[in-house]
């Protein structure tokens, strides 16, 4: 993927200091800037009270820890900051057209950081509608936001990067068409709302084994449909009485669409870092709901409790991302059934000489991700070391059938067949 704004930021960081502390400090700076700009946007949309509450909730939201604690998460932070800044400028452009320059510059920052900024023009119309501005007033800032996005994707062709390429296809969604992917994501989308509203359990891995992918009809499909229907009704009924709730819910739908595996397949089912931008919608809706509470004492108590819980959970979560080993141990605790964790544990068992345990874990990983070549290839390598040629051949044949361009698999299969003769 080509993300020039983020790559340039890292290059500048490295010119200043190669210390990881410096890189993390800059990430924290971007996170603070994003929270401030989103607070300003919430103020413009729903007033100072909602702006303050939404900004504070956004600043301490536990689902943001993955994006902030990982240097690579800066893509989310910079994209969200540019996204929000472009919308603030779009609001100002209604009275002062020179702010259209700010819209274009901020949009360039957002799309240069991450492709999720493709939804910015739609967000411009949402903000215009939320402010009850004439539709005509949104066209100029929408065009100003669209121009750098179009330029970005044109330049993609010149640097040899595939446009709208998400890095792969999520395990479990292989061979599904758009309708099937949409239906499969209905129960999985419940995870989004759990992470927005009740992020007690956090994990770096939401993969098959930990999550179940199904495009049949299950109880969780019914729950998902009921949930989305209820949220739609809530948005409709509050659009005039508490508009911040309706705006926030619409924001989530718009901004989560690039990573929802519906319009464009991605390489993951659910990932906490991708919820950084959409989570503003939840914070805005919660802020508006809080301000709708008439009792000031009750409202203050609820907001303070939510801020305290969010900050505490975020602080406790940070150490899980300190280094590879602590991250691996956190994965084992939080997603023990994930095919990815089983794969890593299988490697450890083989490295420790416990081949029976390693085989069992890799076979379990393969069962949860049958169309992934990696676990099959590694298991075949261990079989070949043990001179178990036929089991190795079976795994390699499937790997090559799954991916005809898998050169390492084809070469290993030729060696295994020659050795078996």
C-alpha positions as CSV (number, residue, x, y, z in Angstrom):
1,X,0.0,0.0,0.0
2,X,1.1,3.6,-0.7
3,X,0.5,6.0,2.1
4,X,2.8,9.0,1.4
5,X,1.7,11.2,4.4
6,X,2.5,8.4,6.9
7,X,5.7,7.3,5.3
8,X,6.9,10.9,5.1
9,X,6.0,11.3,8.8
10,X,8.1,8.3,9.7
11,X,11.0,9.5,7.6
12,X,11.0,12.9,9.4
13,X,10.8,11.0,12.8
14,X,13.8,8.9,11.8
15,X,15.8,12.0,10.8
16,X,15.2,13.4,14.3
17,X,15.6,10.2,16.4
18,X,15.6,6.5,15.9
19,X,14.4,5.9,19.4
20,X,11.0,4.1,19.6
21,X,10.1,6.5,22.4
22,X,10.2,9.4,19.9
23,X,8.0,7.5,17.4
24,X,5.5,6.7,20.2
25,X,5.5,10.3,21.4
26,X,4.5,11.5,17.9
27,X,1.7,9.0,17.9
28,X,0.4,10.3,21.1
29,X,0.6,13.8,19.7
30,X,-1.5,12.8,16.7
31,X,-4.0,11.1,18.9
32,X,-4.3,14.2,21.1
33,X,-4.7,16.4,18.0
34,X,-7.4,14.1,16.6
35,X,-9.3,14.2,19.8
36,X,-9.1,18.0,19.8
37,X,-10.3,18.4,16.2
38,X,-13.1,15.9,16.8
39,X,-14.2,17.8,19.9
40,X,-14.4,21.0,17.8
41,X,-16.4,19.2,15.1
42,X,-18.8,17.9,17.7
43,X,-19.2,21.4,19.1
44,X,-20.0,22.7,15.6
45,X,-22.6,19.9,15.1
46,X,-24.3,19.8,18.5
47,X,-23.1,22.5,20.7
48,X,-20.5,23.0,23.4
49,X,-21.8,20.5,25.9
50,X,-21.9,17.7,23.4
51,X,-18.5,18.8,22.0
52,X,-16.8,18.6,25.4
53,X,-18.3,15.2,26.3
54,X,-17.7,13.7,22.9
55,X,-14.1,14.9,22.8
56,X,-13.3,13.5,26.2
57,X,-14.9,10.2,25.5
58,X,-13.0,10.0,22.2
59,X,-9.7,10.8,24.0
60,X,-10.0,7.9,26.4
61,X,-11.8,5.3,24.4
62,X,-10.1,1.9,24.9
63,X,-10.7,0.7,21.3
64,X,-8.1,3.4,20.3
65,X,-5.2,1.8,22.1
66,X,-4.2,-0.5,19.3
67,X,-3.9,2.4,16.8
68,X,-2.0,4.7,19.3
69,X,0.3,2.1,20.9
70,X,1.5,0.8,17.5
71,X,3.6,3.1,15.5
72,X,2.0,1.6,12.3
73,X,-1.4,2.8,13.7
74,X,-0.4,6.4,12.9
75,X,-2.1,5.9,9.5
76,X,-5.4,5.8,11.4
77,X,-4.5,8.8,13.6
78,X,-3.4,11.0,10.7
79,X,-6.3,10.0,8.4
80,X,-8.8,10.7,11.2
81,X,-7.3,14.1,12.0
82,X,-7.3,15.2,8.4
83,X,-10.9,13.9,8.0
84,X,-12.2,15.9,10.9
85,X,-10.2,19.0,10.0
86,X,-11.6,18.9,6.5
87,X,-15.2,18.8,7.9
88,X,-14.5,21.7,10.3
89,X,-13.1,23.7,7.3
90,X,-16.2,22.7,5.2
91,X,-18.4,24.2,7.9
92,X,-16.4,27.4,7.9
93,X,-16.5,27.5,4.1
94,X,-20.2,28.1,4.2
95,X,-19.5,31.7,5.2
96,X,-15.9,32.1,4.2
97,X,-15.1,30.4,0.8
98,X,-11.3,30.6,1.4
99,X,-11.7,27.7,3.9
100,X,-12.2,25.5,0.8
101,X,-8.4,25.5,0.6
102,X,-8.3,24.0,4.1
103,X,-10.8,21.3,3.0
104,X,-8.5,20.3,0.1
105,X,-5.4,20.3,2.2
106,X,-6.9,18.3,5.1
107,X,-8.5,15.9,2.6
108,X,-5.0,15.4,1.0
109,X,-3.6,14.6,4.5
110,X,-6.4,12.2,5.2
111,X,-6.2,10.2,1.9
112,X,-2.4,10.3,2.0
113,X,-2.5,8.6,5.3
114,X,-5.1,5.9,4.7
115,X,-7.7,5.0,2.1
116,X,-10.6,5.2,4.6
117,X,-10.8,8.9,3.6
118,X,-12.7,7.9,0.4
119,X,-15.8,8.5,2.5
120,X,-15.0,12.1,3.2
121,X,-17.3,13.6,0.5
122,X,-20.2,11.7,1.9
123,X,-19.4,12.9,5.4
124,X,-19.4,16.5,4.0
125,X,-23.0,16.0,2.9
126,X,-23.9,14.4,6.3
127,X,-22.4,17.4,8.2
128,X,-24.2,19.9,5.9
129,X,-27.5,18.1,6.4
130,X,-26.9,17.9,10.2
131,X,-26.5,21.7,10.2
132,X,-29.7,22.1,8.1
133,X,-27.7,23.9,5.5
134,X,-29.0,24.1,1.9
135,X,-27.9,21.2,-0.2
136,X,-26.2,23.5,-2.7
137,X,-23.9,24.7,0.1
138,X,-22.3,21.3,0.4
139,X,-21.3,20.9,-3.2
140,X,-18.3,23.1,-3.2
141,X,-16.6,21.6,0.0
142,X,-17.5,18.1,-1.3
143,X,-15.8,18.8,-4.6
144,X,-12.8,20.3,-2.7
145,X,-12.6,17.1,-0.7
146,X,-13.0,14.9,-3.7
147,X,-10.2,16.4,-5.8
148,X,-7.2,15.3,-3.7
149,X,-8.8,11.8,-3.4
150,X,-9.1,11.5,-7.1
151,X,-5.5,12.7,-7.6
152,X,-4.3,10.2,-5.0
153,X,-5.8,7.2,-6.9
154,X,-4.6,8.5,-10.2
155,X,-1.1,8.6,-8.8
156,X,-1.6,5.0,-7.5
157,X,-1.2,3.9,-11.1
158,X,2.1,5.7,-11.6
159,X,3.7,4.1,-8.4
160,X,2.5,0.6,-9.4
161,X,0.1,0.1,-6.5
162,X,-3.3,-1.6,-7.1
163,X,-6.2,0.8,-6.4
164,X,-8.6,-0.2,-3.7
165,X,-6.6,-3.2,-2.8
166,X,-7.1,-4.2,0.9
167,X,-4.1,-6.5,1.1
168,X,-5.9,-9.8,0.8
169,X,-9.2,-11.5,1.6
170,X,-10.3,-12.1,5.1
171,X,-10.2,-15.8,6.2
172,X,-13.7,-17.2,6.1
173,X,-15.0,-14.8,3.3
174,X,-13.3,-16.6,0.4
175,X,-15.4,-17.2,-2.7
176,X,-18.3,-15.1,-1.3
177,X,-20.1,-12.6,-3.5
178,X,-21.2,-9.2,-2.3
179,X,-24.6,-10.3,-1.0
180,X,-23.1,-13.3,0.8
181,X,-20.3,-11.2,2.4
182,X,-22.9,-8.7,3.6
183,X,-25.0,-11.4,5.2
184,X,-21.9,-13.0,6.8
185,X,-20.9,-9.6,8.3
186,X,-24.3,-9.0,9.9
187,X,-23.5,-11.1,13.0
188,X,-19.9,-10.1,13.0
189,X,-20.9,-6.4,13.1
190,X,-22.2,-6.9,16.6
191,X,-18.6,-6.9,17.6
192,X,-18.3,-3.3,16.3
193,X,-21.0,-2.1,18.7
194,X,-19.7,-4.1,21.6
195,X,-16.3,-2.4,21.1
196,X,-17.9,1.0,20.7
197,X,-20.0,0.8,23.8
198,X,-18.6,-2.0,26.1
199,X,-14.9,-2.4,25.3
200,X,-14.1,-4.5,28.4
201,X,-12.6,-7.3,26.3
202,X,-10.1,-6.2,23.7
203,X,-8.0,-8.4,21.4
204,X,-5.6,-7.9,18.5
205,X,-7.1,-10.9,16.7
206,X,-10.7,-11.4,15.7
207,X,-10.2,-14.4,13.3
208,X,-12.0,-17.7,12.6
209,X,-11.8,-19.9,15.6
210,X,-12.4,-16.9,17.8
211,X,-15.2,-15.7,15.5
212,X,-17.5,-17.8,13.4
213,X,-18.2,-16.9,9.8
214,X,-21.5,-18.1,8.5
215,X,-23.7,-17.0,5.6
216,X,-26.5,-19.3,6.6
217,X,-29.2,-18.3,9.1
218,X,-28.2,-18.3,12.7
219,X,-29.5,-16.8,15.9
220,X,-26.7,-14.2,15.6
221,X,-28.0,-13.2,12.2
222,X,-31.4,-12.5,13.8
223,X,-29.8,-10.5,16.6
224,X,-27.7,-8.5,14.0
225,X,-30.8,-7.7,11.9
226,X,-32.8,-6.7,15.0
227,X,-29.9,-4.5,16.2
228,X,-29.5,-2.7,12.9
229,X,-33.2,-2.2,12.6
230,X,-33.4,-0.8,16.1
231,X,-30.6,1.6,15.5
232,X,-32.2,2.8,12.3
233,X,-35.5,3.4,14.1
234,X,-33.5,5.2,16.9
235,X,-31.8,7.5,14.3
236,X,-35.1,8.3,12.6
237,X,-36.9,9.1,15.9
238,X,-34.1,11.3,17.3
239,X,-33.3,13.2,14.1
240,X,-35.1,16.2,15.4
241,X,-35.3,15.8,19.2
242,X,-31.7,14.7,19.8
243,X,-30.0,15.1,16.4
244,X,-26.6,14.3,17.7
245,X,-27.6,10.6,18.1
246,X,-28.9,10.4,14.5
247,X,-25.8,12.1,13.2
248,X,-23.5,9.8,15.2
249,X,-25.2,6.7,13.9
250,X,-25.1,7.9,10.3
251,X,-21.4,8.7,10.8
252,X,-20.6,5.1,11.9
253,X,-22.4,3.7,8.8
254,X,-20.5,6.0,6.4
255,X,-17.0,5.7,7.9
256,X,-17.0,2.0,8.6
257,X,-18.1,1.1,5.1
258,X,-14.5,0.8,3.7
259,X,-13.6,-1.9,6.3
260,X,-16.9,-3.7,6.5
261,X,-16.0,-6.3,3.8
262,X,-19.1,-5.3,1.9
263,X,-18.2,-2.8,-0.8
264,X,-14.5,-3.8,-0.8
265,X,-13.1,-7.1,0.7
266,X,-10.3,-6.5,3.3
267,X,-7.8,-8.9,4.9
268,X,-9.5,-9.0,8.3
269,X,-12.9,-9.6,9.7
270,X,-12.7,-7.1,12.6
271,X,-9.8,-5.0,13.7
272,X,-9.8,-2.5,16.6
273,X,-7.5,-0.1,14.9
274,X,-9.9,0.4,12.0
275,X,-12.6,1.6,14.4
276,X,-10.7,4.8,15.3
277,X,-12.5,7.0,12.8
278,X,-16.0,5.4,13.1
279,X,-15.8,5.5,16.9
280,X,-16.3,9.3,16.8
281,X,-19.9,8.6,15.8
282,X,-20.5,6.6,18.9
283,X,-18.9,9.3,21.1
284,X,-21.0,12.0,19.5
285,X,-24.2,9.9,20.0
286,X,-23.3,9.2,23.6
287,X,-22.5,12.9,24.2
288,X,-25.8,14.0,22.7
289,X,-27.6,11.4,24.8
290,X,-25.9,12.6,27.9
291,X,-26.9,16.2,27.3
292,X,-30.5,15.1,26.8
293,X,-30.5,13.9,30.5
294,X,-32.3,16.7,32.4
295,X,-30.7,16.0,35.8
296,X,-27.3,17.7,35.8
297,X,-26.1,15.7,38.7
298,X,-27.0,12.4,37.1
299,X,-25.5,13.5,33.8
300,X,-22.3,14.5,35.4
301,X,-22.1,11.2,37.4
302,X,-22.6,9.1,34.3
303,X,-20.1,11.0,32.2
304,X,-17.4,10.9,34.9
305,X,-18.0,7.2,35.4
306,X,-17.7,6.5,31.6
307,X,-14.5,8.6,31.4
308,X,-13.0,6.9,34.4
309,X,-13.8,3.5,33.1
310,X,-12.5,4.3,29.6
311,X,-9.2,5.8,30.9
312,X,-8.6,2.9,33.3
313,X,-9.2,0.3,30.6
314,X,-7.0,2.1,28.2
315,X,-4.1,2.3,30.7
316,X,-4.4,-1.4,31.5
317,X,-4.4,-2.3,27.8
318,X,-1.3,-0.4,26.8
319,X,1.3,-2.9,28.1
320,X,-0.1,-5.7,25.8
321,X,1.5,-3.8,22.9
322,X,4.9,-3.2,24.5
323,X,6.9,-5.8,22.5
324,X,6.5,-9.0,20.6
325,X,6.6,-11.4,23.5
326,X,4.0,-9.4,25.7
327,X,1.8,-9.1,22.6
328,X,2.0,-12.8,21.9
329,X,1.1,-13.7,25.5
330,X,-1.8,-11.2,25.3
331,X,-3.0,-12.9,22.1
332,X,-2.9,-16.3,23.8
333,X,-5.1,-15.0,26.7
334,X,-7.5,-13.0,24.6
335,X,-8.0,-15.1,21.4
336,X,-6.9,-18.6,22.4
337,X,-9.0,-20.3,19.7
338,X,-8.0,-18.1,16.8
339,X,-6.4,-19.9,13.9
340,X,-3.5,-17.4,14.1
341,X,-2.8,-18.1,17.7
342,X,-3.0,-21.9,17.2
343,X,-0.6,-21.5,14.3
344,X,1.9,-19.6,16.4
345,X,1.6,-22.0,19.3
346,X,2.1,-24.9,16.9
347,X,5.4,-23.3,15.8
348,X,6.5,-23.0,19.5
349,X,5.7,-26.7,20.1
350,X,7.7,-27.8,17.1
351,X,10.6,-25.5,18.1
352,X,10.6,-27.1,21.6
353,X,10.7,-30.6,20.2
354,X,7.1,-31.4,21.1
355,X,6.1,-32.5,17.6
356,X,2.9,-34.2,18.5
357,X,1.6,-31.1,20.2
358,X,2.8,-29.0,17.3
359,X,1.0,-31.2,14.7
360,X,-2.2,-31.1,16.7
361,X,-2.2,-27.3,16.9
362,X,-1.3,-26.7,13.3
363,X,-4.1,-29.2,12.2
364,X,-6.5,-27.2,14.4
365,X,-5.4,-24.0,12.8
366,X,-5.9,-25.5,9.3
367,X,-9.4,-26.6,10.4
368,X,-10.3,-23.0,11.2
369,X,-8.6,-21.6,8.1
370,X,-8.7,-24.4,5.5
371,X,-8.1,-22.1,2.5
372,X,-4.9,-20.5,4.0
373,X,-1.7,-21.9,2.6
374,X,0.6,-20.8,5.4
375,X,-0.2,-23.3,8.2
376,X,-0.4,-26.1,5.6
377,X,3.0,-25.3,4.2
378,X,4.7,-25.1,7.6
379,X,3.2,-28.4,8.7
380,X,4.4,-29.9,5.5
381,X,7.9,-28.6,6.2
382,X,7.9,-30.4,9.6
383,X,6.6,-33.6,8.0
384,X,9.5,-33.4,5.5
385,X,12.0,-33.0,8.3
386,X,10.6,-36.2,9.9
387,X,10.7,-37.9,6.4
388,X,6.9,-38.3,6.5
389,X,6.5,-37.8,2.8
390,X,2.9,-38.7,2.2
391,X,1.4,-36.4,4.9
392,X,3.7,-33.6,3.5
393,X,2.5,-34.3,0.0
394,X,-1.1,-34.1,1.0
395,X,-0.7,-30.7,2.6
396,X,1.4,-29.3,-0.2
397,X,-1.0,-30.5,-2.9
398,X,-3.9,-28.7,-1.2
399,X,-1.7,-25.6,-0.8
400,X,-0.8,-25.5,-4.5
401,X,-4.4,-26.1,-5.4
402,X,-5.5,-23.2,-3.3
403,X,-2.8,-20.9,-4.7
404,X,-1.3,-21.8,-8.1
405,X,1.2,-19.0,-7.7
406,X,2.6,-20.4,-4.5
407,X,6.2,-21.0,-5.7
408,X,7.6,-22.3,-2.4
409,X,4.8,-24.8,-2.2
410,X,5.3,-26.1,-5.7
411,X,9.0,-26.5,-5.1
412,X,8.5,-28.3,-1.8
413,X,5.9,-30.6,-3.4
414,X,8.4,-31.5,-6.1
415,X,11.0,-32.3,-3.5
416,X,8.6,-34.3,-1.4
417,X,7.4,-36.4,-4.4
418,X,11.0,-37.1,-5.5
419,X,11.9,-38.2,-2.0
420,X,8.9,-40.4,-1.6
421,X,9.8,-42.5,-4.7
